[in-house]
Amino acid sequence: MNLYLDASALVKRYVREEGTDVLVRAMSGVREWSMCRIGFVETARAVARGGRRSDLAEVERDWIHFDVIELDDALAGYAARLSIATGLRTLDALHLAAALSLDGDGVTFATWDARLHRAAREHGLRTLPAALA
């Protein structure tokens, strides 16, 4: 299984908040972690604001273990179409497009953003958590 993470999910690995335990268990239970390149920027910013300086160093160390989906013309075009069709914000649409560009059968999309979670499910992805309030 491949676990695609958006920043709302990955930040939980470094900053203790609701969902941290679920996320840490999920990350330890899969072989592959994926994220769009922009997710590194989002996560680093969020961790720097809510965590300790050492947490940011851990983000940088972990990043080498990710399958990074690069932002190119095709992904940008796909994200633009998704954004228009779903009403997702730009970065959320990029995350969804990146996850959908992977082999869909083995992808679980981790997000704690309600709109992105709903869009991922509507596009046939398994989600973590399975449901959001």
Steps between C-alpha positions, in 0.01 A plus 500: 500500500610855426407772747463841336515779758397861478649753742203484739588134549880508498527783751341264755820293491694793647247709692281317750133562423179309447569218256872469576475142628291390199745659257815362665354146504402529134843625394675219686272241342568576132798463271461815297423863585419746221452874486503777243811719522289794623408295806853533632466880500158487665614251764824683580310827549235341722755312710714812542194686628369228731796289600857515622807580293605134523165399346589687182829310477302176528277607210810555289645160600175318423453669162761276334273201565209645300403419146480862385253592228642795311287787379514502121272621219284188503446506877429874498242457225335209680491696826348801326220284359443338841492839670237629261291183519515458878549851634819391678763757584811499281734306730229249590429440131872443443507239777194323361640502146833363627329218690280414203809482278622201704380142460152549647442143618762519770472866604359628827466877520576644845347839573324670787357772273125434466455630144807320370399182683157509336648567154747213537220260589286630211792420268521142624792522743508329837552759770667529837321553720218301344252771596520858621237677708 
